[in-house]
Amino acid sequence: MSTETVEKPVMQGNNILKGKKGIIVGVANKWSIAWAVARACVREGAEIGFTYQGERVLKNLDKLLVEENLQKCFTVNLDVQKDEELATAGEAIKKQFGQIDFILHAVAFAKREELGGNFSDTSRDGYQLAQDVSAFSLIALAKAMKPCMVEKGGSIVALSYLGSEKIVKNYNVMGVAKAALESASRYLAYELGPNNIRVNIVSPGPIKTLSAAGIDDFSKMLEHVRNVSPLKKNTSAEEVADTCVFLFSDLSRGITSELIYVDGGHNNVAM
Ligand SMILES: NC(=O)c1ccc[n+]([C@@H]2O[C@H](COP(=O)([O-])OP(=O)(O)OC[C@H]3O[C@@H](n4cnc5c(N)ncnc54)[C@H](O)[C@@H]3O)[C@@H](O)[C@H]2O)c1
């Protein structure tokens, strides 16, 4: 795994999340986009907690927290496919923090063999798996966490990808799941808006992470974006993180049900 995406933050902290508390869902290792978001939130003065998917991920997370001197951070187990874990995590977060101000949803999964080859070979259970983990999980998470946000309002951000609305070779079943995720974010934004809970999508360009490594020809995607995007470079996890910080902050208080690309402008290029 390259260390390309693990850059030191280019910005100094400005405490724009001071006094805010948030939950980060989706750290697997130091290359995870969610880890860059967590570091940026801490830099900006937020108090954060993490969910983790099982004991193996907890080991990685604990190591990262020690390295970053964040070992006192709250952590709770959460497999988003398990209703009982969603309920337990929601209760544990409420007990720990009372009300929280933001949530990052950075969770996706599809069978390796369905991130390549013929889209029409997608299996029924592979389709359902990708939808459940990558799209339904946002709905389930919002429901489980609503009691932790409903008093003050807050900001939920989920990560999507261009393959939701444009054809991206090999993205296949995940493109359909991301389309559902984006649509779900708009319906959630409508429902939760009266509670001043905002729901937005950030859509990064390709970044080398554990999940991305499962997509056939991923390095060609990176090369293509470097060559054709207006900024002529690949997106870093830190660039994505800074946009999430903005969406978690009061600076974005008028923004909900939106999708923001952080991809060097790649989504706007036709030729
Ligand atoms: N890397 C990219 O190029 C890229 C581009 C656009 C969007 N994204 C999105 O960013 C998000 C984070 O991905 P990443 O690239 O940082 O990869 P990653 O592998 O580091 O993170 C994926 C996370 O999903 C979690 N997860 C999977 N199944 C789960 C389950 N059942 N319950 C709880 N957690 C589960 C994993 O534990 C992991 O922490 C994903 O939604 C991904 O689709 C990634």
The ligand as an ORCA input file, in Angstrom:
! r2SCAN-3c Opt
* xyz 0 1
  N     -10.980      5.424     -1.999
  C     -11.650      5.971     -2.974
  O     -11.188      6.099     -4.109
  C     -13.029      6.497     -2.718
  C     -13.576      7.414     -3.635
  C     -14.869      7.889     -3.419
  C     -15.584      7.442     -2.306
  N     -15.013      6.561     -1.450
  C     -15.814      6.115     -0.300
  O     -15.170      6.465      0.891
  C     -15.657      5.611      1.927
  C     -14.478      5.106      2.741
  O     -13.709      4.218      1.945
  P     -12.129      4.209      1.919
  O     -11.728      4.360      0.510
  O     -11.576      5.123      2.944
  O     -11.805      2.691      2.268
  P     -11.602      1.911      3.663
  O     -11.495      0.480      3.269
  O     -10.488      2.477      4.416
  O     -12.950      2.184      4.446
  C     -14.121      1.429      4.258
  C     -14.698      1.211      5.635
  O     -15.957      0.549      5.541
  C     -16.047     -0.247      6.714
  N     -17.088     -1.274      6.575
  C     -17.277     -2.159      5.558
  N     -18.317     -2.976      5.860
  C     -18.797     -2.573      7.076
  C     -19.845     -3.015      7.933
  N     -20.640     -4.037      7.602
  N     -20.046     -2.365      9.110
  C     -19.265     -1.318      9.469
  N     -18.241     -0.858      8.703
  C     -18.022     -1.489      7.535
  C     -14.668     -0.865      6.828
  O     -14.450     -1.369      8.144
  C     -13.803      0.344      6.521
  O     -13.494      1.035      7.706
  C     -16.488      4.533      1.250
  O     -17.843      4.875      1.294
  C     -15.986      4.616     -0.187
  O     -16.914      4.133     -1.129
  C     -13.757      6.085     -1.624
*
